[in-house]
Amino acid sequence: MDPNWPIIEYELKLTFEKESIDNKWILYAIAPELIKATPEEMEMFAPEKWQRRQLTHQLYALTILKNNKGANKKLDKLIEHLCMRLSRELIFDAALVDIYIQKVAFILRAGFPEKIRRRWIERILDNQRTDGGWNDRWFCLQSMRRPVFDMEQPASDQHATVQAVLALYLVRYQYPERFGIE
């Protein structure tokens, strides 16, 4: 995101009203002074409440907030705690789908490469499709653990691809010594 891009307050308010809670956190993190809700009202700082997509989006929003407003010990501790929760989930995640890639990318973006195993990065690399992207399907599972019985492989998914590119960019350019992957 470009921090110099102008935010139109009216459009932000309209968008905020219709978004789900996890997207509201992200909008709040981008422009907290323009949002009427508080993080406490949105339970944005709840360390144990959120799961799956909401948990990754919570981490993402808090990372944006930290980058925009500066770090503090309480926020840093919460970010590290959420990274640890996601890292523990990755230990048992077998399905390499969008949410798996998102967990890896957001933990790296939050600044905790030590919580990511090299094998998880290798799995992302191994699952790149021939068209250059990644999809949201691993065998017969998708992100929301919905079974898919159509055996035809879909084209790459934009969301999964952008997240994989972010994760691999961070591995290559921000943490090359940690992973040793070129």
GROMACS elastic network, one bead per residue, 0.5 to 0.9 nm:
[ bonds ]
;  ai    aj funct       b0    kb
    1     4     6  0.87981   500
    1     5     6  0.81863   500
    2     5     6  0.54648   500
    3     6     6  0.81201   500
    3    30     6  0.85156   500
    3    68     6  0.82224   500
    4     7     6  0.89197   500
    7    10     6  0.88838   500
    7    11     6  0.81222   500
    7    12     6  0.72242   500
    7    31     6  0.79874   500
    8    11     6  0.55140   500
    8    12     6  0.61719   500
    8    13     6  0.87788   500
    9    12     6  0.50375   500
    9    13     6  0.62043   500
    9    14     6  0.87035   500
    9    34     6  0.66383   500
    9    35     6  0.87903   500
   10    13     6  0.52692   500
   10    14     6  0.63591   500
   10    15     6  0.87027   500
   11    14     6  0.51210   500
   11    15     6  0.60978   500
   11    16     6  0.84544   500
   12    15     6  0.51567   500
   12    16     6  0.59673   500
   12    17     6  0.86693   500
   12    27     6  0.76235   500
   12    31     6  0.87617   500
   12    34     6  0.80103   500
   12    35     6  0.81214   500
   13    16     6  0.50140   500
   13    17     6  0.62561   500
   13    18     6  0.89811   500
   13    34     6  0.79675   500
   13    35     6  0.70750   500
   13    36     6  0.86583   500
   14    17     6  0.53901   500
   14    18     6  0.68290   500
   15    18     6  0.55756   500
   15    19     6  0.62748   500
   15    24     6  0.85909   500
   15    27     6  0.85756   500
   16    19     6  0.54385   500
   16    20     6  0.83639   500
   16    23     6  0.79308   500
   16    24     6  0.57253   500
   16    27     6  0.68601   500
   16    28     6  0.84520   500
   16    35     6  0.80138   500
   17    20     6  0.85670   500
   17    24     6  0.81981   500
   18    24     6  0.88537   500
   19    22     6  0.80000   500
   19    23     6  0.58919   500
   19    24     6  0.60236   500
   20    23     6  0.54873   500
   20    24     6  0.62445   500
   20    25     6  0.89620   500
   21    25     6  0.64751   500
   21    42     6  0.70303   500
   21    44     6  0.88512   500
   21    54     6  0.80866   500
   22    25     6  0.52559   500
   22    26     6  0.68013   500
   22    42     6  0.88920   500
   22    44     6  0.83971   500
   22    53     6  0.81701   500
   22    54     6  0.55642   500
   22    55     6  0.83836   500
   22    56     6  0.89624   500
   22    57     6  0.57713   500
   22    58     6  0.64370   500
   22    61     6  0.81843   500
   23    26     6  0.51159   500
   23    27     6  0.63618   500
   23    28     6  0.86008   500
   23    54     6  0.88347   500
   23    57     6  0.73995   500
   23    58     6  0.88633   500
   23    61     6  0.83862   500
   24    27     6  0.50586   500
   24    28     6  0.60457   500
   24    29     6  0.85385   500
   24    42     6  0.81732   500
   24    61     6  0.89604   500
   25    29     6  0.60985   500
   25    30     6  0.86593   500
   25    39     6  0.75727   500
   25    42     6  0.74989   500
   25    44     6  0.65388   500
   25    57     6  0.78519   500
   25    58     6  0.69005   500
   25    60     6  0.88677   500
   25    61     6  0.56774   500
   25    62     6  0.80653   500
   26    29     6  0.50270   500
   26    30     6  0.62854   500
   26    31     6  0.88312   500
   26    57     6  0.75085   500
   26    58     6  0.78979   500
   26    60     6  0.73186   500
   26    62     6  0.79741   500
   26    64     6  0.74804   500
   26    65     6  0.82816   500
   27    30     6  0.51617   500
   27    31     6  0.63978   500
   27    32     6  0.77048   500
   27    35     6  0.79693   500
   27    61     6  0.80188   500
   28    31     6  0.53278   500
   28    33     6  0.80652   500
   28    34     6  0.78284   500
   28    35     6  0.59725   500
   28    36     6  0.89651   500
   28    37     6  0.81796   500
   28    38     6  0.83826   500
   28    39     6  0.79150   500
   28    61     6  0.79397   500
   28    65     6  0.80637   500
   29    32     6  0.56416   500
   29    61     6  0.56765   500
   29    62     6  0.68607   500
   29    63     6  0.83713   500
   29    64     6  0.57601   500
   29    66     6  0.82651   500
   29    68     6  0.75389   500
   29    69     6  0.86248   500
   30    61     6  0.81920   500
   30    64     6  0.67551   500
   30    65     6  0.67333   500
   30    68     6  0.72112   500
   31    34     6  0.55857   500
   31    35     6  0.67962   500
   31    65     6  0.87180   500
   31    68     6  0.86500   500
   32    35     6  0.53997   500
   32    36     6  0.82182   500
   32    37     6  0.87505   500
   32    38     6  0.83728   500
   32    65     6  0.83295   500
   33    36     6  0.78475   500
   35    38     6  0.76687   500
   37    40     6  0.83134   500
   37    41     6  0.64547   500
   37    42     6  0.72072   500
   38    41     6  0.52085   500
   38    42     6  0.64828   500
   38    43     6  0.85986   500
   38    44     6  0.86188   500
   39    42     6  0.50666   500
   39    43     6  0.59088   500
   39    44     6  0.50203   500
   39    45     6  0.67329   500
   40    44     6  0.62302   500
   40    45     6  0.67913   500
   40    46     6  0.83297   500
   41    44     6  0.77718   500
   42    45     6  0.83229   500
   43    46     6  0.53886   500
   43    49     6  0.82768   500
   44    47     6  0.85552   500
   44    58     6  0.66182   500
   44    61     6  0.85109   500
   44    62     6  0.81227   500
   45    58     6  0.81395   500
   45    62     6  0.82886   500
   45    75     6  0.82924   500
   45    78     6  0.74367   500
   46    49     6  0.57079   500
   46    50     6  0.74748   500
   46    78     6  0.86128   500
   47    50     6  0.77042   500
   47    78     6  0.65489   500
   47    79     6  0.88959   500
   47    81     6  0.73006   500
   47    82     6  0.68944   500
   48    51     6  0.80903   500
   48    55     6  0.88737   500
   48    82     6  0.83328   500
   48    85     6  0.88276   500
   49    55     6  0.83352   500
   50    53     6  0.83122   500
   50    54     6  0.56064   500
   50    56     6  0.87642   500
   50    58     6  0.78418   500
   51    54     6  0.56023   500
   51    56     6  0.79132   500
   52    55     6  0.53110   500
   52    56     6  0.65434   500
   52    57     6  0.87589   500
   52    86     6  0.86628   500
   52    99     6  0.75992   500
   52   144     6  0.88184   500
   53    56     6  0.52532   500
   53    57     6  0.60887   500
   53    58     6  0.84128   500
   53    99     6  0.69628   500
   53   102     6  0.87428   500
   53   103     6  0.89958   500
   54    57     6  0.50506   500
   54    58     6  0.58647   500
   54    59     6  0.85838   500
   55    59     6  0.63287   500
   55    60     6  0.86351   500
   55    82     6  0.75155   500
   55    85     6  0.89058   500
   55    86     6  0.79251   500
   56    59     6  0.51628   500
   56    60     6  0.61953   500
   56    61     6  0.86829   500
   56    82     6  0.82840   500
   56    83     6  0.88041   500
   56    86     6  0.76358   500
   56    99     6  0.82508   500
   56   102     6  0.70942   500
   56   103     6  0.61760   500
   56   106     6  0.69388   500
   56   107     6  0.86603   500
   57    61     6  0.60113   500
   57    62     6  0.84671   500
   57   106     6  0.85628   500
   58    61     6  0.51964   500
   58    62     6  0.61699   500
   58    63     6  0.85625   500
   58    82     6  0.83671   500
   59    62     6  0.51820   500
   59    63     6  0.61121   500
   59    64     6  0.86598   500
   59    78     6  0.87753   500
   59    79     6  0.63088   500
   59    82     6  0.64138   500
   59    83     6  0.74508   500
   59   106     6  0.70475   500
   59   107     6  0.79759   500
   59   110     6  0.76835   500
   60    63     6  0.51482   500
   60    64     6  0.63058   500
   60    65     6  0.86620   500
   60   106     6  0.62047   500
   60   107     6  0.86546   500
   60   109     6  0.81966   500
   60   110     6  0.76392   500
   61    64     6  0.50974   500
   61    65     6  0.61183   500
   61    66     6  0.85834   500
   62    66     6  0.60525   500
   62    67     6  0.85439   500
   62    75     6  0.75488   500
   62    78     6  0.86117   500
   62    79     6  0.68462   500
   62   110     6  0.87481   500
   63    66     6  0.50621   500
   63    67     6  0.61880   500
   63    68     6  0.86093   500
   63    75     6  0.89605   500
   63    79     6  0.72733   500
   63   106     6  0.86349   500
   63   109     6  0.77433   500
   63   110     6  0.57821   500
   64    67     6  0.50651   500
   64    68     6  0.60859   500
   64    69     6  0.84256   500
   64   110     6  0.89299   500
   65    68     6  0.51211   500
   65    69     6  0.57478   500
   65    70     6  0.74539   500
   65    71     6  0.85169   500
   66    69     6  0.53696   500
   66    71     6  0.51130   500
   66    72     6  0.79802   500
   66    75     6  0.73976   500
   66    76     6  0.80909   500
   67    70     6  0.56632   500
   67    71     6  0.73480   500
   68    71     6  0.89026   500
   71    74     6  0.85053   500
   71    75     6  0.66069   500
   71    76     6  0.64639   500
   72    75     6  0.54448   500
   72    76     6  0.60218   500
   72    77     6  0.85359   500
   73    76     6  0.50570   500
   73    77     6  0.59938   500
   73    78     6  0.85721   500
   74    77     6  0.52085   500
   74    78     6  0.62824   500
   74    79     6  0.87150   500
   75    78     6  0.51162   500
   75    79     6  0.61334   500
   75    80     6  0.86003   500
   76    79     6  0.51618   500
   76    80     6  0.62049   500
   76    81     6  0.85812   500
   77    80     6  0.51863   500
   77    81     6  0.61358   500
   77    82     6  0.87177   500
   78    82     6  0.61900   500
   78    83     6  0.85742   500
   79    82     6  0.52024   500
   79    83     6  0.61994   500
   79    84     6  0.86623   500
   79   110     6  0.72909   500
   80    83     6  0.50282   500
   80    84     6  0.62143   500
   80    85     6  0.87260   500
   80   107     6  0.87906   500
   80   110     6  0.81455   500
   80   111     6  0.88493   500
   80   112     6  0.75057   500
   81    84     6  0.50842   500
   81    85     6  0.63356   500
   81    86     6  0.87787   500
   82    85     6  0.50275   500
   82    86     6  0.62485   500
   82    87     6  0.84949   500
   82   107     6  0.85974   500
   83    86     6  0.51513   500
   83    87     6  0.59839   500
   83    88     6  0.86008   500
   83   103     6  0.84451   500
   83   106     6  0.82059   500
   83   107     6  0.55187   500
   83   108     6  0.89132   500
   83   110     6  0.78274   500
   83   112     6  0.72872   500
   83   115     6  0.72937   500
   84    88     6  0.61725   500
   84    89     6  0.86436   500
   84   107     6  0.86310   500
   84   115     6  0.68496   500
   85    88     6  0.52604   500
   85    89     6  0.64264   500
   85    90     6  0.88614   500
   86    89     6  0.50177   500
   86    90     6  0.62874   500
   86    91     6  0.89272   500
   86   103     6  0.62779   500
   86   104     6  0.83020   500
   86   107     6  0.77039   500
   86   115     6  0.89612   500
   87    90     6  0.50666   500
   87    91     6  0.66571   500
   87   103     6  0.76732   500
   87   104     6  0.79561   500
   87   107     6  0.78648   500
   87   115     6  0.59792   500
   87   116     6  0.66960   500
   87   117     6  0.88554   500
   88    91     6  0.53398   500
   88    92     6  0.73347   500
   88   115     6  0.88284   500
   89    92     6  0.56173   500
   89    93     6  0.62104   500
   89   103     6  0.88517   500
   90    94     6  0.80440   500
   90   100     6  0.70493   500
   90   103     6  0.76093   500
   90   104     6  0.81290   500
   90   116     6  0.86238   500
   90   120     6  0.80892   500
   91    94     6  0.82759   500
   91   117     6  0.89839   500
   91   120     6  0.89385   500
   93    96     6  0.75515   500
   93   100     6  0.71335   500
   94   100     6  0.86766   500
   94   138     6  0.89230   500
   95   100     6  0.72432   500
   95   137     6  0.80092   500
   95   138     6  0.56236   500
   95   139     6  0.80588   500
   95   141     6  0.69582   500
   95   142     6  0.79264   500
   95   143     6  0.81605   500
   95   145     6  0.86803   500
   96    99     6  0.78949   500
   96   100     6  0.55940   500
   96   101     6  0.70154   500
   96   123     6  0.75268   500
   96   124     6  0.72644   500
   96   127     6  0.77208   500
   96   136     6  0.78711   500
   96   137     6  0.73623   500
   96   138     6  0.57056   500
   96   141     6  0.89355   500
   96   142     6  0.87182   500
   96   143     6  0.85603   500
   97   100     6  0.54100   500
   97   101     6  0.65166   500
   97   102     6  0.87180   500
   97   134     6  0.84377   500
   97   135     6  0.68426   500
   97   137     6  0.54096   500
   97   138     6  0.59326   500
   97   141     6  0.78247   500
   97   142     6  0.60843   500
   97   143     6  0.54758   500
   97   160     6  0.74338   500
   98   101     6  0.52579   500
   98   102     6  0.60796   500
   98   103     6  0.87443   500
   98   134     6  0.83011   500
   98   135     6  0.70651   500
   98   137     6  0.77727   500
   98   142     6  0.77718   500
   98   143     6  0.57520   500
   98   157     6  0.84439   500
   98   159     6  0.72486   500
   98   161     6  0.83145   500
   98   163     6  0.78398   500
   98   164     6  0.85831   500
   99   103     6  0.61566   500
   99   104     6  0.87524   500
   99   136     6  0.82463   500
   99   142     6  0.89594   500
   99   143     6  0.56854   500
   99   144     6  0.83061   500
   99   160     6  0.79839   500
  100   103     6  0.53095   500
  100   104     6  0.66047   500
  100   105     6  0.88073   500
  100   124     6  0.88948   500
  100   143     6  0.79832   500
  101   104     6  0.52970   500
  101   105     6  0.61554   500
  101   106     6  0.86191   500
  101   120     6  0.88413   500
  101   121     6  0.88712   500
  101   124     6  0.70296   500
  101   160     6  0.68432   500
  101   161     6  0.88509   500
  101   163     6  0.62751   500
  101   164     6  0.59373   500
  101   167     6  0.76003   500
  102   105     6  0.51036   500
  102   106     6  0.59829   500
  102   107     6  0.84479   500
  102   160     6  0.75501   500
  102   163     6  0.58478   500
  102   164     6  0.76045   500
  102   167     6  0.82006   500
  103   106     6  0.53854   500
  103   107     6  0.61343   500
  103   108     6  0.85863   500
  104   107     6  0.53951   500
  104   108     6  0.62598   500
  104   109     6  0.86226   500
  104   113     6  0.89581   500
  104   116     6  0.67843   500
  104   120     6  0.76847   500
  104   121     6  0.78702   500
  104   163     6  0.87594   500
  104   164     6  0.86163   500
  104   167     6  0.65782   500
  105   108     6  0.52481   500
  105   109     6  0.60725   500
  105   110     6  0.86177   500
  105   163     6  0.62220   500
  105   164     6  0.70236   500
  105   165     6  0.86926   500
  105   166     6  0.62203   500
  105   168     6  0.80098   500
  105   170     6  0.79569   500
  106   110     6  0.60018   500
  106   111     6  0.86634   500
  106   163     6  0.85971   500
  106   166     6  0.88505   500
  106   167     6  0.77945   500
  107   110     6  0.50991   500
  107   111     6  0.66192   500
  107   112     6  0.57992   500
  107   113     6  0.69557   500
  107   115     6  0.74648   500
  107   116     6  0.75568   500
  108   111     6  0.52238   500
  108   112     6  0.54421   500
  108   113     6  0.51768   500
  108   114     6  0.86940   500
  108   115     6  0.83036   500
  108   116     6  0.75658   500
  108   167     6  0.68731   500
  108   170     6  0.68102   500
  108   171     6  0.79031   500
  108   175     6  0.87048   500
  109   112     6  0.75527   500
  109   113     6  0.84841   500
  109   166     6  0.84167   500
  109   167     6  0.78527   500
  109   170     6  0.72919   500
  110   113     6  0.85141   500
  111   114     6  0.87603   500
  112   115     6  0.57381   500
  112   116     6  0.75761   500
  113   116     6  0.53483   500
  113   117     6  0.82284   500
  113   171     6  0.83967   500
  113   175     6  0.72144   500
  113   178     6  0.73110   500
  113   179     6  0.87568   500
  114   117     6  0.74409   500
  114   178     6  0.77158   500
  116   119     6  0.84627   500
  116   120     6  0.69873   500
  116   121     6  0.79608   500
  117   120     6  0.54804   500
  117   121     6  0.70596   500
  117   179     6  0.82809   500
  118   121     6  0.52595   500
  118   122     6  0.63151   500
  118   123     6  0.87403   500
  118   178     6  0.83971   500
  118   179     6  0.58022   500
  118   180     6  0.86085   500
  118   181     6  0.86036   500
  119   123     6  0.60892   500
  119   124     6  0.86736   500
  120   123     6  0.50933   500
  120   124     6  0.64762   500
  120   125     6  0.88045   500
  121   124     6  0.51537   500
  121   125     6  0.63440   500
  121   126     6  0.86390   500
  121   167     6  0.80944   500
  121   168     6  0.76090   500
  121   171     6  0.82100   500
  121   179     6  0.83336   500
  121   181     6  0.87604   500
  122   126     6  0.60023   500
  122   127     6  0.86003   500
  122   181     6  0.85319   500
  123   127     6  0.62240   500
  123   128     6  0.89769   500
  124   127     6  0.52745   500
  124   128     6  0.67537   500
  124   134     6  0.84408   500
  124   164     6  0.70299   500
  124   167     6  0.89527   500
  124   168     6  0.85226   500
  125   128     6  0.56220   500
  125   164     6  0.84626   500
  125   168     6  0.82398   500
  126   129     6  0.85503   500
  127   133     6  0.88785   500
  127   134     6  0.67695   500
  127   135     6  0.85627   500
  127   138     6  0.88757   500
  128   131     6  0.81712   500
  128   132     6  0.62257   500
  128   133     6  0.57227   500
  128   134     6  0.51692   500
  128   135     6  0.81822   500
  128   156     6  0.89301   500
  128   161     6  0.86992   500
  128   164     6  0.88292   500
  129   132     6  0.53999   500
  129   133     6  0.54264   500
  129   134     6  0.56652   500
  129   135     6  0.76762   500
  129   155     6  0.85477   500
  129   156     6  0.71067   500
  130   133     6  0.74021   500
  131   134     6  0.84595   500
  131   155     6  0.79375   500
  131   156     6  0.72490   500
  132   156     6  0.79614   500
  132   161     6  0.84872   500
  133   155     6  0.83575   500
  133   156     6  0.51656   500
  133   157     6  0.71306   500
  133   158     6  0.76816   500
  133   160     6  0.79059   500
  133   161     6  0.51000   500
  133   162     6  0.83891   500
  133   164     6  0.82614   500
  133   165     6  0.86506   500
  134   137     6  0.86822   500
  134   155     6  0.83083   500
  134   157     6  0.60114   500
  134   158     6  0.77885   500
  134   159     6  0.86754   500
  134   160     6  0.57443   500
  134   162     6  0.86238   500
  134   164     6  0.72759   500
  135   138     6  0.80425   500
  135   142     6  0.89964   500
  135   153     6  0.89452   500
  135   154     6  0.73488   500
  135   155     6  0.68156   500
  135   158     6  0.77440   500
  135   159     6  0.83325   500
  135   160     6  0.58731   500
  135   161     6  0.69411   500
  136   141     6  0.82433   500
  136   142     6  0.55299   500
  136   143     6  0.62617   500
  136   154     6  0.87592   500
  136   156     6  0.76388   500
  136   157     6  0.61138   500
  136   159     6  0.83911   500
  136   160     6  0.62445   500
  136   161     6  0.89921   500
  137   140     6  0.67317   500
  137   141     6  0.55508   500
  137   143     6  0.72248   500
  137   148     6  0.83351   500
  137   153     6  0.82146   500
  137   154     6  0.81139   500
  137   157     6  0.89992   500
  138   141     6  0.52965   500
  138   142     6  0.64807   500
  138   143     6  0.88406   500
  139   142     6  0.85085   500
  139   148     6  0.83234   500
  139   151     6  0.84530   500
  139   153     6  0.89784   500
  140   146     6  0.82495   500
  140   147     6  0.54916   500
  140   149     6  0.63147   500
  140   150     6  0.79833   500
  140   151     6  0.78054   500
  141   144     6  0.80251   500
  141   145     6  0.55499   500
  141   146     6  0.57829   500
  141   148     6  0.59164   500
  141   149     6  0.88982   500
  142   145     6  0.52428   500
  142   146     6  0.55440   500
  142   147     6  0.66876   500
  142   148     6  0.72331   500
  143   146     6  0.71360   500
  144   147     6  0.87927   500
  148   151     6  0.78222   500
  149   152     6  0.89241   500
  150   153     6  0.79331   500
  154   157     6  0.81989   500
  156   159     6  0.89306   500
  156   160     6  0.78333   500
  156   161     6  0.70671   500
  157   160     6  0.54542   500
  157   161     6  0.60448   500
  157   162     6  0.86879   500
  158   161     6  0.50676   500
  158   162     6  0.61232   500
  158   163     6  0.86222   500
  159   162     6  0.53833   500
  159   163     6  0.63687   500
  159   164     6  0.86962   500
  160   163     6  0.52277   500
  160   164     6  0.61251   500
  160   165     6  0.86238   500
  161   164     6  0.50702   500
  161   165     6  0.60999   500
  161   166     6  0.85502   500
  162   165     6  0.51230   500
  162   166     6  0.61782   500
  162   167     6  0.86903   500
  163   166     6  0.50146   500
  163   167     6  0.61719   500
  163   168     6  0.85733   500
  164   167     6  0.50895   500
  164   168     6  0.60618   500
  164   169     6  0.83569   500
  165   168     6  0.51597   500
  165   169     6  0.58629   500
  165   170     6  0.85245   500
  166   169     6  0.50674   500
  166   170     6  0.62124   500
  166   171     6  0.86072   500
  167   170     6  0.52616   500
  167   171     6  0.62229   500
  167   172     6  0.86692   500
  168   172     6  0.60032   500
  168   173     6  0.84200   500
  169   172     6  0.51592   500
  169   173     6  0.58504   500
  169   174     6  0.75081   500
  170   173     6  0.53607   500
  170   175     6  0.62003   500
  170   176     6  0.81737   500
  171   174     6  0.58955   500
  171   176     6  0.56551   500
  171   177     6  0.87677   500
  171   178     6  0.79148   500
  171   179     6  0.67231   500
  171   180     6  0.84796   500
  171   181     6  0.74824   500
  171   182     6  0.88458   500
  172   175     6  0.61290   500
  172   177     6  0.87810   500
  172   179     6  0.82055   500
  172   180     6  0.82206   500
  172   181     6  0.68152   500
  172   182     6  0.65110   500
  173   176     6  0.59961   500
  174   177     6  0.86491   500
  175   178     6  0.53603   500
  175   179     6  0.67389   500
  175   180     6  0.83911   500
  176   179     6  0.56191   500
  176   180     6  0.54416   500
  176   181     6  0.67061   500
  176   182     6  0.78250   500
  177   180     6  0.54884   500
  177   181     6  0.85157   500
  178   181     6  0.87145   500
  179   182     6  0.88509   500
